[in-house]
Amino acid sequence: QVHLAESGGGLVQPGGSLRLSCTFSGSMFGFSDVGWYRQRPGNQRELVAKITNTWRSEYADSVKGRFTAFRDDAQKTIDLEMNNLKPDDTAVYYCWAALRDKESWGQGTQVTVTS
């Protein structure tokens, strides 16, 4: 069974940076696709960034050039470096992992971008 635990959310001013971290507990990390989703107020959960088990990366258009996802298969961690944050990035961010048709989710961490 997979357990995902996020950390690193918080309050930041526009233009600032945050780094989210996620620890994966369980097996088969190296075979899993991993990444981050977010749910902005009044919106559905959406993909932010993911890295497949073949190390292919995918980003939402709205974060390209500002956010970078990292995976460390030895440490079983998934990080999200967020730069030049905007108020529209305010959301609950969820760590995600998928192995075949089974998805796992973290509990979410709040990121608030406001002046």
C-alpha positions, 0 to 999 in steps of 0.5 A, spaced: 500 500 500 502 506 498 502 512 502 504 519 500 506 525 505 506 532 502 510 538 506 512 545 504 506 549 503 505 556 506 503 563 504 508 567 499 508 573 496 507 574 488 513 573 485 516 568 490 518 561 491 516 555 494 518 548 494 513 542 495 516 535 498 512 528 498 515 522 501 512 515 498 512 510 502 511 503 499 513 499 494 514 499 486 516 507 486 521 506 480 515 503 476 510 508 478 508 515 474 509 521 480 507 528 480 503 533 483 496 536 482 492 542 485 485 544 486 484 551 486 478 554 489 472 553 485 475 549 480 476 541 479 483 538 481 488 539 475 495 536 473 500 541 475 506 536 473 508 529 472 514 525 471 513 518 468 517 512 470 521 513 464 523 520 466 518 523 461 516 530 464 509 533 463 507 540 465 501 544 465 501 550 460 500 555 466 506 553 470 511 551 464 517 555 465 516 557 472 515 550 476 520 544 476 518 537 478 523 532 481 523 525 482 528 521 486 528 514 486 533 512 491 530 516 496 523 515 493 521 523 493 517 527 489 519 535 489 515 541 486 520 547 485 515 553 484 518 560 482 515 566 480 508 564 484 502 568 482 495 569 486 492 564 481 497 559 483 493 559 490 490 552 491 491 545 495 497 541 492 496 534 492 502 529 491 500 523 486 503 516 484 500 511 479 502 504 478 498 501 472 491 503 473 491 504 481 492 511 483 494 514 490 494 521 493 497 525 498 492 529 503 494 535 500 498 542 502 495 549 502 499 554 497 497 561 498 500 567 494 497 573 496 500 580 497 
